[in-house]
Amino acid sequence: MNKKNKDSIRIVGYVGGFLLLGMLLFYFTRKEEQSIEDELGTCATPEQAYQETQKALNLLSTNINSGIESAQHIKEYETTKNKVFKKVK
């Protein structure tokens, strides 16, 4: 074999090795993600599911209420701005 053929074989070997490494890495990381996804959303008892639902809804309510409070501040700002800068028709 000449030098060009040896270099080609070496390059193909490196590329194949990297592809194999990438596929193995993808396989094992995907397997871990699937096991984590399988554990999500499961509760041992209906009471536990109810409590978790209550927690989630309470968190949602808190966030919505803070958004409503922010919107009220914006409305107050808009009212004050309109009083200061009377709209010219």
Number of C-alpha atoms within 10 A of each C-alpha: 5 6 8 9 10 11 11 11 12 12 12 12 12 12 12 12 12 12 12 12 12 11 11 12 12 11 11 11 10 12 12 10 10 11 10 10 10 9 9 8 8 9 13 7 8 9 10 12 14 12 12 14 12 12 12 12 12 12 12 11 12 12 12 12 12 11 12 12 12 12 12 12 12 12 12 12 12 12 12 12 12 11 10 9 9 9 8 4 3
